[in-house]
Amino acid sequence: MGMRADKYLWAVRIYKTRTLAADAIRGGKVKCEGENIKAARELKLGETITVQLQDYRKTIRITAFPASRVGAKLVTEYMEDLTPQEEKQSIDRLRDVQFVYRPRGTGRPSKKQRRDIEEWMGGDDTELN
């Protein structure tokens, strides 16, 4: 017995909604065993799925099928994370680069301060607008 690809990706919390999962599948961001799939494709136990998320590629192996959406702590019972360590490290580097320390109580940066921060980080003003 299998489960629809969009329903599985939603149930194991890869995507917030089934619609987002189906859109990602339709857009070619989800591959099963290296091939594009359709949202209605029945997944089987042991198959490997590669999901292109915003900044990185996540690889998982199906270990079981949940009856419905599961809590974050239970996700590991239904999939095995095979994402390469280099990919996980690149995620951490991106997270570190995007964070700017500001002393507690200083509030949000002013427009000039924000522009100075962006210039210092090597970006330009148009990225966030």
N, CA and C atoms as an extended XYZ file, in Angstrom:
387
Properties=species:S:1:pos:R:3:atomname:S:1:resname:S:1:resid:I:1 pbc="F F F"
N         0.842       -1.188        0.000 N   MET     1
C         0.000        0.000        0.000 CA  MET     1
C         0.882        1.245        0.000 C   MET     1
N         0.531        2.226       -0.788 N   GLY     2
C         1.310        3.448       -0.887 CA  GLY     2
C         0.498        4.660       -0.463 C   GLY     2
N         1.016        5.820       -0.792 N   MET     3
C         0.354        7.082       -0.457 CA  MET     3
C         0.692        8.085       -1.554 C   MET     3
N        -0.256        8.975       -1.852 N   ARG     4
C        -0.019       10.015       -2.853 CA  ARG     4
C         1.194       10.848       -2.444 C   ARG     4
N         1.963       11.281       -3.423 N   ALA     5
C         3.187       12.050       -3.158 CA  ALA     5
C         2.879       13.362       -2.455 C   ALA     5
N         1.870       14.105       -2.926 N   ASP     6
C         1.565       15.394       -2.294 CA  ASP     6
C         1.077       15.209       -0.859 C   ASP     6
N         0.301       14.185       -0.626 N   LYS     7
C        -0.216       13.928        0.725 CA  LYS     7
C         0.916       13.518        1.676 C   LYS     7
N         1.853       12.700        1.182 N   TYR     8
C         2.971       12.274        2.013 CA  TYR     8
C         3.859       13.460        2.406 C   TYR     8
N         4.207       14.310        1.421 N   LEU     9
C         5.070       15.462        1.709 CA  LEU     9
C         4.413       16.429        2.681 C   LEU     9
N         3.096       16.534        2.618 N   TRP    10
C         2.360       17.364        3.576 CA  TRP    10
C         2.337       16.683        4.950 C   TRP    10
N         2.079       15.387        4.974 N   ALA    11
C         1.938       14.652        6.235 CA  ALA    11
C         3.235       14.626        7.053 C   ALA    11
N         4.381       14.577        6.370 N   VAL    12
C         5.665       14.547        7.091 CA  VAL    12
C         6.286       15.938        7.216 C   VAL    12
N         5.472       16.967        6.999 N   ARG    13
C         5.829       18.355        7.267 CA  ARG    13
C         6.945       18.920        6.390 C   ARG    13
N         7.084       18.423        5.176 N   ILE    14
C         8.018       19.046        4.246 CA  ILE    14
C         7.391       20.347        3.734 C   ILE    14
N         6.067       20.303        3.493 N   TYR    15
C         5.313       21.479        3.049 CA  TYR    15
C         4.155       21.731        4.011 C   TYR    15
N         3.774       23.013        4.145 N   LYS    16
C         2.702       23.409        5.062 CA  LYS    16
C         1.323       22.960        4.606 C   LYS    16
N         1.104       22.921        3.299 N   THR    17
C        -0.202       22.520        2.778 CA  THR    17
C        -0.015       21.532        1.630 C   THR    17
N        -1.069       20.772        1.340 N   ARG    18
C        -1.013       19.847        0.206 CA  ARG    18
C        -0.924       20.624       -1.094 C   ARG    18
N        -1.542       21.789       -1.131 N   THR    19
C        -1.490       22.616       -2.336 CA  THR    19
C        -0.052       23.030       -2.629 C   THR    19
N         0.689       23.458       -1.603 N   LEU    20
C         2.099       23.819       -1.797 CA  LEU    20
C         2.912       22.612       -2.263 C   LEU    20
N         2.615       21.452       -1.688 N   ALA    21
C         3.311       20.229       -2.086 CA  ALA    21
C         3.016       19.904       -3.546 C   ALA    21
N         1.750       19.979       -3.936 N   ALA    22
C         1.365       19.681       -5.321 CA  ALA    22
C         1.989       20.687       -6.298 C   ALA    22
N         2.020       21.959       -5.906 N   ASP    23
C         2.634       22.987       -6.761 CA  ASP    23
C         4.132       22.730       -6.945 C   ASP    23
N         4.808       22.328       -5.865 N   ALA    24
C         6.240       22.039       -5.949 CA  ALA    24
C         6.491       20.828       -6.850 C   ALA    24
N         5.645       19.824       -6.728 N   ILE    25
C         5.782       18.636       -7.578 CA  ILE    25
C         5.563       19.017       -9.034 C   ILE    25
N         4.516       19.792       -9.291 N   ARG    26
C         4.206       20.233      -10.656 CA  ARG    26
C         5.339       21.085      -11.220 C   ARG    26
N         6.001       21.849      -10.365 N   GLY    27
C         7.094       22.716      -10.792 CA  GLY    27
C         8.426       21.998      -10.946 C   GLY    27
N         8.465       20.689      -10.720 N   GLY    28
C         9.692       19.915      -10.902 CA  GLY    28
C        10.665       19.999       -9.744 C   GLY    28
N        10.214       20.455       -8.586 N   LYS    29
C        11.107       20.590       -7.429 CA  LYS    29
C        11.199       19.311       -6.601 C   LYS    29
N        10.377       18.315       -6.934 N   VAL    30
C        10.369       17.050       -6.206 CA  VAL    30
C        10.666       15.925       -7.197 C   VAL    30
N        11.644       15.090       -6.846 N   LYS    31
C        11.998       13.963       -7.699 CA  LYS    31
C        11.996       12.693       -6.851 C   LYS    31
N        11.522       11.623       -7.449 N   CYS    32
C        11.522       10.325       -6.779 CA  CYS    32
C        12.446        9.420       -7.575 C   CYS    32
N        13.468        8.904       -6.931 N   GLU    33
C        14.471        8.069       -7.592 CA  GLU    33
C        15.070        8.793       -8.807 C   GLU    33
N        15.217       10.129       -8.692 N   GLY    34
C        15.861       10.916       -9.730 CA  GLY    34
C        14.965       11.345      -10.883 C   GLY    34
N        13.684       10.982      -10.850 N   GLU    35
C        12.773       11.338      -11.940 CA  GLU    35
C        11.655       12.238      -11.432 C   GLU    35
N        11.198       13.147      -12.307 N   ASN    36
C        10.048       13.981      -11.959 CA  ASN    36
C         8.829       13.095      -11.759 C   ASN    36
N         7.953       13.519      -10.862 N   ILE    37
C         6.749       12.746      -10.579 CA  ILE    37
C         5.531       13.643      -10.662 C   ILE    37
N         4.361       13.035      -10.532 N   LYS    38
C         3.111       13.776      -10.460 CA  LYS    38
C         2.592       13.683       -9.027 C   LYS    38
N         1.734       14.635       -8.639 N   ALA    39
C         1.230       14.695       -7.272 CA  ALA    39
C         0.455       13.441       -6.885 C   ALA    39
N        -0.215       12.826       -7.841 N   ALA    40
C        -1.042       11.656       -7.544 CA  ALA    40
C        -0.256       10.346       -7.553 C   ALA    40
N         1.027       10.394       -7.814 N   ARG    41
C         1.823        9.158       -7.875 CA  ARG    41
C         1.841        8.466       -6.525 C   ARG    41
N         1.630        7.154       -6.549 N   GLU    42
C         1.673        6.365       -5.324 CA  GLU    42
C         3.132        6.095       -4.958 C   GLU    42
N         3.537        6.558       -3.804 N   LEU    43
C         4.893        6.310       -3.320 CA  LEU    43
C         4.931        4.940       -2.652 C   LEU    43
N         6.107        4.329       -2.633 N   LYS    44
C         6.275        3.013       -2.018 CA  LYS    44
C         7.330        3.097       -0.924 C   LYS    44
N         7.286        2.174        0.011 N   LEU    45
C         8.277        2.118        1.084 CA  LEU    45
C         9.667        1.942        0.501 C   LEU    45
N        10.636        2.634        1.070 N   GLY    46
C        12.023        2.512        0.649 CA  GLY    46
C        12.429        3.430       -0.483 C   GLY    46
N        11.478        4.118       -1.118 N   GLU    47
C        11.828        5.022       -2.208 CA  GLU    47
C        12.546        6.262       -1.661 C   GLU    47
N        13.411        6.832       -2.483 N   THR    48
C        14.161        8.027       -2.112 CA  THR    48
C        13.573        9.221       -2.844 C   THR    48
N        13.291       10.285       -2.081 N   ILE    49
C        12.713       11.502       -2.634 CA  ILE    49
C        13.698       12.637       -2.414 C   ILE    49
N        13.891       13.455       -3.458 N   THR    50
C        14.722       14.640       -3.357 CA  THR    50
C        13.823       15.854       -3.524 C   THR    50
N        13.855       16.762       -2.547 N   VAL    51
C        12.999       17.944       -2.549 CA  VAL    51
C        13.885       19.177       -2.586 C   VAL    51
N        13.682       20.035       -3.596 N   GLN    52
C        14.415       21.301       -3.684 CA  GLN    52
C        13.620       22.348       -2.917 C   GLN    52
N        14.112       22.713       -1.746 N   LEU    53
C        13.475       23.763       -0.953 CA  LEU    53
C        14.127       25.091       -1.319 C   LEU    53
N        13.849       26.146       -0.607 N   GLN    54
C        14.321       27.480       -0.999 CA  GLN    54
C        15.820       27.530       -1.263 C   GLN    54
N        16.622       27.188       -0.275 N   ASP    55
C        18.066       27.368       -0.403 CA  ASP    55
C        18.856       26.066       -0.425 C   ASP    55
N        18.194       24.944       -0.322 N   TYR    56
C        18.932       23.694       -0.280 CA  TYR    56
C        18.083       22.533       -0.782 C   TYR    56
N        18.734       21.409       -0.976 N   ARG    57
C        18.080       20.201       -1.475 CA  ARG    57
C        18.047       19.175       -0.349 C   ARG    57
N        16.859       18.698       -0.019 N   LYS    58
C        16.674       17.721        1.059 CA  LYS    58
C        16.398       16.358        0.437 C   LYS    58
N        17.076       15.326        0.924 N   THR    59
C        16.894       13.972        0.437 CA  THR    59
C        16.364       13.109        1.577 C   THR    59
N        15.266       12.395        1.307 N   ILE    60
C        14.660       11.551        2.338 CA  ILE    60
C        14.335       10.173        1.777 C   ILE    60
N        14.266        9.179        2.664 N   ARG    61
C        13.834        7.828        2.300 CA  ARG    61
C        12.567        7.536        3.089 C   ARG    61
N        11.574        7.004        2.410 N   ILE    62
C        10.286        6.696        3.031 CA  ILE    62
C        10.437        5.418        3.853 C   ILE    62
N        10.086        5.494        5.144 N   THR    63
C        10.157        4.309        6.001 CA  THR    63
C         8.777        3.814        6.424 C   THR    63
N         7.774        4.693        6.386 N   ALA    64
C         6.399        4.305        6.726 CA  ALA    64
C         5.459        5.393        6.230 C   ALA    64
N         4.175        5.079        6.212 N   PHE    65
C         3.176        6.044        5.779 CA  PHE    65
C         2.278        6.414        6.957 C   PHE    65
N         2.183        7.705        7.289 N   PRO    66
C         1.308        8.128        8.388 CA  PRO    66
C        -0.157        8.107        7.950 C   PRO    66
N        -1.060        7.936        8.903 N   ALA    67
C        -2.486        7.947        8.603 CA  ALA    67
C        -2.936        9.359        8.249 C   ALA    67
N        -2.336       10.349        8.897 N   SER    68
C        -2.623       11.749        8.600 CA  SER    68
C        -1.393       12.568        8.989 C   SER    68
N        -1.489       13.877        8.967 N   ARG    69
C        -0.352       14.747        9.300 CA  ARG    69
C         0.129       14.444       10.714 C   ARG    69
N         1.447       14.363       10.880 N   VAL    70
C         2.025       13.997       12.170 CA  VAL    70
C         2.725       15.181       12.813 C   VAL    70
N         2.915       15.106       14.116 N   GLY    71
C         3.636       16.137       14.848 CA  GLY    71
C         5.113       16.113       14.479 C   GLY    71
N         5.769       17.226       14.683 N   ALA    72
C         7.171       17.372       14.295 CA  ALA    72
C         8.069       16.320       14.962 C   ALA    72
N         7.757       15.944       16.185 N   LYS    73
C         8.582       14.967       16.895 CA  LYS    73
C         8.441       13.562       16.317 C   LYS    73
N         7.335       13.282       15.638 N   LEU    74
C         7.080       11.942       15.109 CA  LEU    74
C         7.527       11.764       13.662 C   LEU    74
N         7.990       12.822       13.026 N   VAL    75
C         8.362       12.760       11.609 CA  VAL    75
C         9.432       11.712       11.352 C   VAL    75
N        10.368       11.544       12.263 N   THR    76
C        11.479       10.605       12.055 CA  THR    76
C        11.012        9.149       11.983 C   THR    76
N         9.810        8.849       12.454 N   GLU    77
C         9.273        7.489       12.363 CA  GLU    77
C         8.825        7.157       10.937 C   GLU    77
N         8.599        8.174       10.119 N   TYR    78
C         8.045        7.976        8.785 CA  TYR    78
C         9.026        8.262        7.653 C   TYR    78
N        10.175        8.844        7.972 N   MET    79
C        11.178        9.112        6.933 CA  MET    79
C        12.572        9.118        7.546 C   MET    79
N        13.536        8.817        6.705 N   GLU    80
C        14.943        8.851        7.103 CA  GLU    80
C        15.595        9.974        6.311 C   GLU    80
N        16.251       10.886        7.012 N   ASP    81
C        16.882       12.031        6.357 CA  ASP    81
C        18.237       11.613        5.804 C   ASP    81
N        18.379       11.670        4.483 N   LEU    82
C        19.625       11.294        3.810 CA  LEU    82
C        20.357       12.504        3.247 C   LEU    82
N        19.969       13.707        3.667 N   THR    83
C        20.584       14.926        3.161 CA  THR    83
C        22.076       14.913        3.469 C   THR    83
N        22.932       15.142        2.464 N   PRO    84
C        24.383       15.138        2.693 CA  PRO    84
C        24.789       16.199        3.727 C   PRO    84
N        25.839       15.912        4.472 N   GLN    85
C        26.315       16.812        5.525 CA  GLN    85
C        26.724       18.171        4.956 C   GLN    85
N        27.302       18.191        3.751 N   GLU    86
C        27.718       19.465        3.148 CA  GLU    86
C        26.514       20.372        2.931 C   GLU    86
N        25.390       19.769        2.529 N   GLU    87
C        24.167       20.535        2.290 CA  GLU    87
C        23.670       21.144        3.605 C   GLU    87
N        23.718       20.380        4.673 N   LYS    88
C        23.278       20.884        5.987 CA  LYS    88
C        24.195       22.008        6.464 C   LYS    88
N        25.497       21.882        6.200 N   GLN    89
C        26.433       22.928        6.602 CA  GLN    89
C        26.202       24.206        5.815 C   GLN    89
N        25.839       24.084        4.548 N   SER    90
C        25.568       25.286        3.759 CA  SER    90
C        24.329       26.005        4.282 C   SER    90
N        23.364       25.261        4.784 N   ILE    91
C        22.168       25.861        5.388 CA  ILE    91
C        22.565       26.673        6.616 C   ILE    91
N        23.423       26.084        7.460 N   ASP    92
C        23.880       26.781        8.667 CA  ASP    92
C        24.654       28.047        8.311 C   ASP    92
N        25.493       27.983        7.267 N   ARG    93
C        26.252       29.168        6.849 CA  ARG    93
C        25.310       30.266        6.372 C   ARG    93
N        24.304       29.903        5.599 N   LEU    94
C        23.331       30.896        5.136 CA  LEU    94
C        22.615       31.544        6.314 C   LEU    94
N        22.260       30.744        7.287 N   ARG    95
C        21.564       31.249        8.469 CA  ARG    95
C        22.456       32.213        9.247 C   ARG    95
N        23.747       31.892        9.356 N   ASP    96
C        24.680       32.758       10.075 CA  ASP    96
C        24.887       34.080        9.353 C   ASP    96
N        24.972       34.040        8.035 N   VAL    97
C        25.208       35.247        7.253 CA  VAL    97
C        24.001       36.179        7.321 C   VAL    97
N        22.804       35.630        7.361 N   GLN    98
C        21.603       36.445        7.339 CA  GLN    98
C        21.315       37.112        8.685 C   GLN    98
N        21.914       36.631        9.769 N   PHE    99
C        21.637       37.177       11.084 CA  PHE    99
C        22.582       38.332       11.394 C   PHE    99
N        22.031       39.432       11.869 N   VAL   100
C        22.828       40.583       12.280 CA  VAL   100
C        22.507       40.854       13.741 C   VAL   100
N        23.544       40.871       14.588 N   TYR   101
C        23.330       41.104       16.009 CA  TYR   101
C        23.004       42.560       16.260 C   TYR   101
N        21.972       42.785       17.061 N   ARG   102
C        21.620       44.136       17.505 CA  ARG   102
C        21.397       44.061       19.015 C   ARG   102
N        21.966       45.008       19.756 N   PRO   103
C        21.805       44.997       21.210 CA  PRO   103
C        20.330       45.035       21.609 C   PRO   103
N        20.024       44.378       22.693 N   ARG   104
C        18.657       44.302       23.199 CA  ARG   104
C        18.147       45.703       23.555 C   ARG   104
N        16.919       45.968       23.151 N   GLY   105
C        16.298       47.237       23.491 CA  GLY   105
C        16.516       48.348       22.484 C   GLY   105
N        17.273       48.075       21.411 N   THR   106
C        17.523       49.128       20.429 CA  THR   106
C        16.415       49.227       19.390 C   THR   106
N        15.524       48.257       19.364 N   GLY   107
C        14.395       48.309       18.440 CA  GLY   107
C        14.799       47.972       17.019 C   GLY   107
N        13.870       48.218       16.108 N   ARG   108
C        14.135       47.943       14.700 CA  ARG   108
C        15.110       48.966       14.150 C   ARG   108
N        15.932       48.551       13.168 N   PRO   109
C        16.859       49.520       12.597 CA  PRO   109
C        16.110       50.568       11.769 C   PRO   109
N        16.654       51.770       11.759 N   SER   110
C        16.079       52.811       10.915 CA  SER   110
C        16.410       52.487        9.464 C   SER   110
N        15.842       53.231        8.557 N   LYS   111
C        16.085       52.994        7.147 CA  LYS   111
C        17.573       53.131        6.815 C   LYS   111
N        18.223       54.154        7.380 N   LYS   112
C        19.648       54.360        7.135 CA  LYS   112
C        20.471       53.224        7.734 C   LYS   112
N        20.119       52.808        8.973 N   GLN   113
C        20.845       51.710        9.601 CA  GLN   113
C        20.690       50.421        8.793 C   GLN   113
N        19.482       50.161        8.286 N   ARG   114
C        19.237       48.963        7.491 CA  ARG   114
C        20.082       48.993        6.221 C   ARG   114
N        20.138       50.167        5.574 N   ARG   115
C        20.951       50.289        4.361 CA  ARG   115
C        22.435       50.087        4.667 C   ARG   115
N        22.894       50.609        5.806 N   ASP   116
C        24.293       50.414        6.207 CA  ASP   116
C        24.586       48.933        6.451 C   ASP   116
N        23.653       48.249        7.106 N   ILE   117
C        23.819       46.815        7.370 CA  ILE   117
C        23.896       46.045        6.059 C   ILE   117
N        22.994       46.351        5.131 N   GLU   118
C        22.981       45.658        3.841 CA  GLU   118
C        24.246       45.925        3.049 C   GLU   118
N        24.727       47.170        3.102 N   GLU   119
C        25.955       47.507        2.387 CA  GLU   119
C        27.128       46.745        2.990 C   GLU   119
N        27.174       46.664        4.318 N   TRP   120
C        28.242       45.962        5.006 CA  TRP   120
C        28.227       44.477        4.683 C   TRP   120
N        27.012       43.912        4.516 N   MET   121
C        26.887       42.490        4.213 CA  MET   121
C        27.096       42.188        2.738 C   MET   121
N        27.277       43.220        1.931 N   GLY   122
C        27.566       43.007        0.524 CA  GLY   122
C        26.347       42.973       -0.368 C   GLY   122
N        25.170       43.226        0.193 N   GLY   123
C        23.956       43.239       -0.608 CA  GLY   123
C        23.599       44.653       -0.984 C   GLY   123
N        22.531       44.789       -1.735 N   ASP   124
C        22.047       46.130       -2.029 CA  ASP   124
C        20.621       46.286       -1.532 C   ASP   124
N        20.151       47.468       -1.605 N   ASP   125
C        18.864       47.874       -1.063 CA  ASP   125
C        17.682       47.159       -1.717 C   ASP   125
N        17.834       46.723       -2.946 N   THR   126
C        16.701       46.183       -3.697 CA  THR   126
C        16.355       44.738       -3.355 C   THR   126
N        17.200       44.029       -2.641 N   GLU   127
C        16.962       42.604       -2.354 CA  GLU   127
C        15.731       42.394       -1.495 C   GLU   127
N        15.481       43.252       -0.549 N   LEU   128
C        14.379       43.035        0.384 CA  LEU   128
C        13.099       43.735       -0.043 C   LEU   128
N        13.153       44.551       -1.053 N   ASN   129
C        11.961       45.287       -1.468 CA  ASN   129
C        11.221       44.578       -2.572 C   ASN   129
